Amino acid sequence: MTEPAKRFYGTIYLKDKKALLCIGSDVTKAKDPVKYASALSDSGVDEIIVFDLSPASDDSAHEEALDLIKDICKAVDVPVVGAGNVKRMEDIKKLLYAGCKRAALNFTKDGNVEILKEVSEKFGKDKIVICYSDSSTINNNKEYAEKYASEMILFSNSEEGISKPEAELYFTVLLDEDSFDGLPDEILKKHSNVDGVAGNIVPCDSTAIDGCRQRCAAFGYRVNSLEPAFTWDELKKNSEGMIPVIVQDYRTDQVLMLAYMNEEAYNKTLQTGKMTYFSRSRQSLWLKGETSSHFQYVKSLTADCDLDTILAKVKQVGAACHTGSYSCFFNEIAKKDYDEKNPQRVLDSVYEVIKDRKEHPREGSYTNYLYSKGIDKILKKVGEEATEMVIAAKNPGDNEVIYEMSDFLYHMMVLMAVKNVSWEDITDELSRR
């Protein structure tokens, strides 16, 4: 069995719509939850744990926290673990439906041990994490925990309290703010059985996290990093000893820019996860975003068939072009009329027209007619179109079912617009599944 990679978790405690860095933090000094989560994600943490600290008796505050967790899950590019205020299966469901990759049961709370089997069988053990502060809680339920959970998170008040229970599960330690004066890789070095570190000792700083990973790798531990299938020597360089890099938005596939890498830029990109190039005009290394903060975070690097060009898919912060344009490619030279064939772009385009009708009604528009009749009429039409689609599917040939599916999708998009649901919301949910 492969040794699991050591992970670094960013941690957020939600209270009064703010992000606390630790449970005892001053709310007046707290951060915006979504912005802070995005900063953690961009800093290079492997995952983010979000705790809902709203009072157990305050349902409205709990719902507000769930809305924030949903916004956090949409904003970040790393898995989110949802925790806090979990008392029953419905609470696990709400966290997973909000977009969390996994949800945590706190074994220190009465009743949570008893519902572990139920939530695990409902959602899958890979979705369930156990939080605890006393190892005996796990040891007394060892086989139960191993069968129905995928991971354990220990709340520890001090480094001395770090002790892995007997259960063979992924083991993360969450330390209080002042419980350890050091960096997370030092915990991993001293406690080899710890698989992950969470809490305020994990810095929201990409340089610091890069350093932690490098030191862990030097200890001989596996870490989540970009491991190239091709060395620089295996790639074919141009006459200047460089390789051109085509850069795409990883979500939309939009081409953003063309730049060049030398060996140092290539290795730096792999090391940091941020696109780094060689500026031919300045004759120097160029970390994209170093002055503008418009960084490009690597999602994938792919070489072409001749190994002389790299395609980089990235998360682009801000604009890729120095002009302020999102993409450098905006000077149209020539164009023929053509029908868009990219399915996602067609759906996006139709959806944008449907949304625009809400803001700018047009006389005689069927979409505006549906808006004027309200949600009940829209739901009725969605139901009718679904039935017609089912009937069409029972008949021979494809033309009728294609027509009815198109009708259904259109009415579904009207419903999406009314409920403020985007295609990205839906595709993100499908991707998580």
C-alpha positions as semicolon CSV with decimal commas, in nm:
position;residue;x (nm);y (nm);z (nm)
1;M;0,000;0,000;0,000
2;T;0,139;0,342;-0,104
3;E;0,225;0,575;0,181
4;P;-0,027;0,862;0,181
5;A;0,099;1,208;0,093
6;K;0,138;1,449;0,383
7;R;-0,130;1,717;0,365
8;F;-0,163;2,074;0,489
9;Y;-0,512;2,193;0,577
10;G;-0,625;2,554;0,593
11;T;-0,878;2,602;0,875
12;I;-1,172;2,843;0,906
13;Y;-1,407;2,887;1,201
14;L;-1,735;3,051;1,096
15;K;-1,903;3,276;1,351
16;D;-2,137;3,572;1,295
17;K;-2,069;3,550;0,919
18;K;-1,696;3,598;0,979
19;A;-1,392;3,372;0,946
20;L;-1,204;3,329;1,272
21;L;-0,849;3,195;1,260
22;C;-0,905;3,003;1,583
23;I;-1,197;2,940;1,817
24;G;-1,104;3,213;2,066
25;S;-1,036;3,484;1,805
26;D;-1,181;3,833;1,834
27;V;-1,473;3,856;1,588
28;T;-1,393;4,223;1,521
29;K;-1,057;4,112;1,377
30;A;-1,205;3,828;1,172
31;K;-1,185;3,801;0,795
32;D;-1,433;3,774;0,509
33;P;-1,491;3,394;0,488
34;V;-1,502;3,359;0,109
35;K;-1,205;3,588;0,046
36;Y;-1,000;3,418;0,315
37;A;-1,091;3,072;0,184
38;S;-0,986;3,180;-0,167
39;A;-0,655;3,308;-0,028
40;L;-0,599;2,976;0,149
41;S;-0,679;2,785;-0,169
42;D;-0,441;2,998;-0,374
43;S;-0,169;2,968;-0,109
44;G;-0,138;2,598;-0,188
45;V;-0,310;2,422;0,102
46;D;-0,425;2,073;0,010
47;E;-0,770;2,108;0,168
48;I;-0,973;2,346;0,384
49;I;-1,166;2,254;0,699
50;V;-1,460;2,483;0,775
51;F;-1,621;2,472;1,121
52;D;-1,967;2,616;1,179
53;L;-1,955;2,773;1,527
54;S;-2,311;2,909;1,520
55;P;-2,517;2,828;1,835
56;A;-2,678;2,485;1,813
57;S;-3,016;2,638;1,902
58;D;-3,001;2,911;1,636
59;D;-3,135;2,755;1,314
60;S;-3,116;3,080;1,115
61;A;-2,747;3,130;1,202
62;H;-2,682;2,768;1,105
63;E;-2,849;2,821;0,765
64;E;-2,644;3,138;0,712
65;A;-2,329;2,939;0,787
66;L;-2,433;2,673;0,534
67;D;-2,484;2,944;0,272
68;L;-2,133;3,072;0,342
69;I;-1,991;2,720;0,319
70;K;-2,162;2,683;-0,020
71;D;-2,003;3,010;-0,135
72;I;-1,665;2,893;-0,007
73;C;-1,693;2,561;-0,195
74;K;-1,771;2,750;-0,517
75;A;-1,483;2,993;-0,470
76;V;-1,198;2,752;-0,393
77;D;-1,010;2,495;-0,601
78;V;-0,935;2,249;-0,321
79;P;-1,162;2,006;-0,135
80;V;-1,355;2,142;0,164
81;V;-1,431;1,941;0,480
82;G;-1,746;2,066;0,655
83;A;-1,767;2,038;1,033
84;G;-1,954;2,174;1,335
85;N;-2,322;2,169;1,428
86;V;-2,362;1,809;1,310
87;K;-2,618;1,619;1,516
88;R;-2,809;1,407;1,266
89;M;-2,793;1,268;0,913
90;E;-2,969;1,578;0,776
91;D;-2,675;1,793;0,888
92;I;-2,427;1,572;0,700
93;K;-2,648;1,590;0,392
94;K;-2,663;1,970;0,406
95;L;-2,284;1,998;0,423
96;L;-2,236;1,763;0,129
97;Y;-2,509;1,935;-0,071
98;A;-2,337;2,268;0,000
99;G;-2,037;2,131;-0,189
100;C;-1,816;1,984;0,084
101;K;-1,603;1,690;-0,028
102;R;-1,640;1,531;0,316
103;A;-1,834;1,602;0,636
104;A;-1,716;1,554;0,993
105;L;-1,883;1,387;1,288
106;N;-1,758;1,508;1,626
107;F;-1,723;1,197;1,841
108;T;-1,711;1,410;2,158
109;K;-2,080;1,495;2,109
110;D;-2,350;1,264;2,238
111;G;-2,521;1,061;1,967
112;N;-2,266;1,112;1,689
113;V;-2,103;0,772;1,740
114;E;-2,445;0,612;1,700
115;I;-2,522;0,781;1,365
116;L;-2,185;0,702;1,204
117;K;-2,308;0,380;1,044
118;E;-2,625;0,547;0,915
119;V;-2,450;0,841;0,745
120;S;-2,172;0,620;0,610
121;E;-2,415;0,379;0,444
122;K;-2,615;0,670;0,307
123;F;-2,332;0,879;0,163
124;G;-2,030;0,644;0,155
125;K;-1,744;0,609;0,405
126;D;-1,519;0,823;0,183
127;K;-1,747;1,117;0,267
128;I;-1,721;1,079;0,646
129;V;-1,453;1,217;0,880
130;I;-1,435;1,160;1,256
131;C;-1,328;1,449;1,483
132;Y;-1,223;1,372;1,838
133;S;-1,010;1,498;2,127
134;D;-0,969;1,176;2,327
135;S;-0,806;0,873;2,161
136;S;-1,001;0,635;2,382
137;T;-1,317;0,738;2,194
138;I;-1,165;0,595;1,875
139;N;-0,999;0,296;2,043
140;N;-1,329;0,192;2,200
141;N;-1,493;0,201;1,854
142;K;-1,194;0,093;1,644
143;E;-1,358;-0,154;1,405
144;Y;-1,667;0,065;1,379
145;A;-1,456;0,367;1,284
146;E;-1,248;0,175;1,030
147;K;-1,558;0,034;0,863
148;Y;-1,759;0,355;0,839
149;A;-1,514;0,648;0,818
150;S;-1,223;0,749;0,596
151;E;-1,026;0,985;0,818
152;M;-0,967;1,106;1,175
153;I;-0,900;1,464;1,291
154;L;-0,753;1,507;1,640
155;F;-0,817;1,833;1,826
156;S;-0,503;1,880;2,037
157;N;-0,424;2,152;2,290
158;S;-0,053;2,078;2,276
159;E;0,210;1,888;2,085
160;E;0,240;1,650;2,380
161;G;-0,119;1,541;2,320
162;I;-0,046;1,403;1,974
163;S;-0,102;1,029;1,976
164;K;-0,250;0,825;1,694
165;P;-0,536;0,593;1,795
166;E;-0,535;0,225;1,706
167;A;-0,767;0,267;1,407
168;E;-0,600;0,236;1,065
169;L;-0,734;0,560;0,919
170;Y;-0,577;0,873;0,773
171;F;-0,473;1,080;1,077
172;T;-0,473;1,462;1,084
173;V;-0,381;1,680;1,380
174;L;-0,552;2,015;1,434
175;L;-0,355;2,226;1,681
176;D;-0,483;2,529;1,870
177;E;-0,333;2,865;1,778
178;D;-0,077;2,880;2,060
179;S;-0,019;2,508;2,108
180;F;0,290;2,489;1,888
181;D;0,547;2,755;1,809
182;G;0,671;2,633;1,474
183;L;0,572;2,521;1,126
184;P;0,357;2,223;1,022
185;D;0,645;2,033;0,863
186;E;0,818;2,025;1,203
187;I;0,514;1,841;1,345
188;L;0,531;1,592;1,059
189;K;0,903;1,538;1,116
190;K;0,862;1,478;1,490
191;H;0,548;1,265;1,457
192;S;0,592;1,035;1,157
193;N;0,249;0,874;1,210
194;V;0,072;1,207;1,147
195;D;-0,056;1,228;0,789
196;G;-0,186;1,583;0,790
197;V;-0,166;1,909;0,987
198;A;-0,443;2,165;1,032
199;G;-0,502;2,478;1,234
200;N;-0,353;2,823;1,249
201;I;0,002;2,687;1,228
202;V;-0,062;2,620;0,856
203;P;0,023;2,959;0,703
204;C;-0,187;3,134;0,440
205;D;0,129;3,197;0,243
206;S;0,233;3,018;-0,073
207;T;0,605;3,068;-0,017
208;A;0,584;2,926;0,336
209;I;0,378;2,626;0,225
210;D;0,616;2,561;-0,064
211;G;0,899;2,559;0,192
212;C;0,708;2,316;0,415
213;R;0,658;2,079;0,124
214;Q;1,021;2,096;0,020
215;R;1,139;2,019;0,372
216;C;0,892;1,729;0,400
217;A;1,023;1,590;0,073
218;A;1,375;1,623;0,215
219;F;1,261;1,416;0,515
220;G;1,164;1,144;0,266
221;Y;0,788;1,202;0,289
222;R;0,548;1,207;-0,004
223;V;0,377;1,542;-0,054
224;N;0,120;1,667;-0,303
225;S;0,329;1,837;-0,567
226;L;0,370;1,853;-0,942
227;E;0,581;1,556;-1,046
228;P;0,685;1,584;-1,412
229;A;0,672;1,290;-1,648
230;F;0,940;1,464;-1,860
231;T;1,258;1,630;-1,744
232;W;1,374;1,952;-1,905
233;D;1,644;1,761;-2,093
234;E;1,380;1,539;-2,255
235;L;1,193;1,837;-2,400
236;K;1,294;1,988;-2,735
237;K;1,400;2,351;-2,713
238;N;1,401;2,622;-2,980
239;S;1,716;2,798;-3,103
240;E;1,713;3,016;-2,791
241;G;1,704;2,714;-2,563
242;M;1,341;2,776;-2,463
243;I;1,000;2,619;-2,506
244;P;0,680;2,809;-2,600
245;V;0,388;2,772;-2,358
246;I;0,024;2,811;-2,464
247;V;-0,190;2,903;-2,162
248;Q;-0,559;2,813;-2,126
249;D;-0,825;2,886;-1,864
250;Y;-0,887;2,544;-1,704
251;R;-1,261;2,607;-1,664
252;T;-1,350;2,746;-2,007
253;D;-1,055;2,634;-2,226
254;Q;-1,020;2,997;-2,341
255;V;-0,668;3,062;-2,472
256;L;-0,515;3,333;-2,254
257;M;-0,159;3,395;-2,370
258;L;0,163;3,264;-2,519
259;A;0,492;3,283;-2,329
260;Y;0,827;3,104;-2,306
261;M;1,009;2,895;-2,046
262;N;1,374;2,825;-1,994
263;E;1,495;2,546;-1,766
264;E;1,482;2,759;-1,452
265;A;1,126;2,876;-1,528
266;Y;1,016;2,518;-1,598
267;N;1,152;2,386;-1,270
268;K;1,021;2,686;-1,074
269;T;0,673;2,630;-1,215
270;L;0,680;2,265;-1,106
271;Q;0,816;2,357;-0,765
272;T;0,571;2,636;-0,680
273;G;0,259;2,549;-0,882
274;K;0,257;2,906;-1,019
275;M;0,327;2,975;-1,384
276;T;0,678;3,115;-1,421
277;Y;0,826;3,219;-1,755
278;F;1,139;3,369;-1,902
279;S;1,091;3,724;-2,026
280;R;1,279;3,761;-2,352
281;S;1,247;4,140;-2,346
282;R;1,386;4,173;-1,994
283;Q;1,610;3,866;-2,017
284;S;1,502;3,755;-1,671
285;L;1,279;3,508;-1,489
286;W;0,915;3,621;-1,476
287;L;0,670;3,497;-1,216
288;K;0,334;3,581;-1,370
289;G;0,147;3,808;-1,127
290;E;0,449;3,903;-0,917
291;T;0,376;4,275;-0,959
292;S;0,007;4,267;-1,061
293;S;-0,106;3,981;-0,829
294;H;-0,267;3,828;-1,141
295;F;-0,114;3,489;-1,070
296;Q;-0,171;3,176;-1,276
297;Y;-0,209;2,858;-1,070
298;V;-0,118;2,538;-1,253
299;K;-0,387;2,279;-1,309
300;S;-0,205;2,075;-1,572
301;L;0,097;2,088;-1,803
302;T;0,091;1,884;-2,125
303;A;0,359;1,852;-2,393
304;D;0,266;1,817;-2,760
305;C;0,357;1,521;-2,983
306;D;0,704;1,658;-3,063
307;L;0,776;1,758;-2,702
308;D;0,856;2,112;-2,819
309;T;0,548;2,301;-2,696
310;I;0,367;2,301;-2,361
311;L;-0,005;2,349;-2,307
312;A;-0,074;2,486;-1,958
313;K;-0,422;2,483;-1,807
314;V;-0,440;2,735;-1,525
315;K;-0,660;2,914;-1,279
316;Q;-0,619;3,276;-1,384
317;V;-0,650;3,545;-1,117
318;G;-0,745;3,879;-1,268
319;A;-0,636;3,939;-1,628
320;A;-0,379;3,748;-1,829
321;C;-0,300;4,037;-2,064
322;H;-0,096;4,347;-1,968
323;T;-0,367;4,558;-2,137
324;G;-0,619;4,452;-1,873
325;S;-0,799;4,214;-2,110
326;Y;-0,868;3,870;-1,966
327;S;-0,706;3,710;-2,272
328;C;-0,428;3,842;-2,493
329;F;-0,620;3,719;-2,799
330;F;-0,878;3,987;-2,877
331;N;-0,765;4,148;-3,205
332;E;-0,995;3,978;-3,457
333;I;-0,837;3,954;-3,802
334;A;-1,108;3,775;-4,002
335;K;-1,414;3,567;-3,927
336;K;-1,679;3,365;-4,106
337;D;-2,032;3,319;-3,978
338;Y;-2,069;2,980;-3,813
339;D;-2,287;2,804;-3,560
340;E;-2,121;2,746;-3,226
341;K;-2,068;2,373;-3,174
342;N;-1,913;2,373;-2,827
343;P;-2,199;2,238;-2,608
344;Q;-2,101;2,433;-2,296
345;R;-2,072;2,760;-2,487
346;V;-2,412;2,707;-2,648
347;L;-2,573;2,638;-2,310
348;D;-2,395;2,937;-2,156
349;S;-2,506;3,162;-2,442
350;V;-2,872;3,059;-2,422
351;Y;-2,867;3,091;-2,044
352;E;-2,722;3,444;-2,066
353;V;-3,006;3,545;-2,302
354;I;-3,262;3,398;-2,059
355;K;-3,106;3,588;-1,768
356;D;-3,094;3,908;-1,972
357;R;-3,469;3,890;-2,030
358;K;-3,513;3,931;-1,652
359;E;-3,322;4,259;-1,655
360;H;-3,431;4,380;-1,998
361;P;-3,781;4,248;-2,081
362;R;-3,871;4,229;-2,449
363;E;-4,227;4,260;-2,577
364;G;-4,360;3,934;-2,715
365;S;-4,084;3,731;-2,549
366;Y;-4,201;3,386;-2,434
367;T;-3,932;3,394;-2,166
368;N;-4,077;3,717;-2,026
369;Y;-4,424;3,561;-2,041
370;L;-4,299;3,279;-1,818
371;Y;-4,134;3,525;-1,579
372;S;-4,457;3,724;-1,554
373;K;-4,660;3,412;-1,467
374;G;-4,425;3,320;-1,183
375;I;-4,261;3,011;-1,041
376;D;-4,572;2,789;-1,042
377;K;-4,619;2,832;-1,418
378;I;-4,250;2,764;-1,481
379;L;-4,259;2,449;-1,267
380;K;-4,572;2,333;-1,450
381;K;-4,397;2,377;-1,786
382;V;-4,085;2,192;-1,665
383;G;-4,306;1,902;-1,558
384;E;-4,498;1,902;-1,888
385;E;-4,177;1,910;-2,094
386;A;-4,028;1,627;-1,887
387;T;-4,335;1,414;-1,959
388;E;-4,321;1,493;-2,331
389;M;-3,952;1,400;-2,333
390;V;-4,031;1,062;-2,175
391;I;-4,308;0,995;-2,431
392;A;-4,079;1,094;-2,719
393;A;-3,810;0,858;-2,593
394;K;-4,053;0,565;-2,628
395;N;-4,101;0,636;-2,999
396;P;-3,863;0,519;-3,275
397;G;-3,610;0,766;-3,415
398;D;-3,409;1,041;-3,248
399;N;-3,549;1,363;-3,393
400;E;-3,851;1,388;-3,165
401;V;-3,661;1,317;-2,845
402;I;-3,391;1,572;-2,941
403;Y;-3,663;1,833;-2,994
404;E;-3,831;1,755;-2,661
405;M;-3,501;1,745;-2,474
406;S;-3,422;2,090;-2,612
407;D;-3,760;2,217;-2,493
408;F;-3,698;2,066;-2,150
409;L;-3,350;2,220;-2,125
410;Y;-3,483;2,563;-2,220
411;H;-3,754;2,554;-1,951
412;M;-3,503;2,413;-1,703
413;M;-3,276;2,712;-1,775
414;V;-3,564;2,952;-1,707
415;L;-3,608;2,778;-1,371
416;M;-3,231;2,803;-1,313
417;A;-3,245;3,177;-1,377
418;V;-3,535;3,222;-1,135
419;K;-3,350;3,025;-0,865
420;N;-3,014;3,193;-0,945
421;V;-2,851;2,858;-1,029
422;S;-2,573;2,873;-1,289
423;W;-2,438;2,605;-1,521
424;E;-2,115;2,625;-1,325
425;D;-2,306;2,534;-1,007
426;I;-2,442;2,224;-1,179
427;T;-2,119;2,119;-1,352
428;D;-1,923;2,167;-1,028
429;E;-2,170;1,940;-0,849
430;L;-2,145;1,677;-1,124
431;S;-1,767;1,702;-1,115
432;R;-1,765;1,645;-0,738
433;R;-1,976;1,333;-0,786
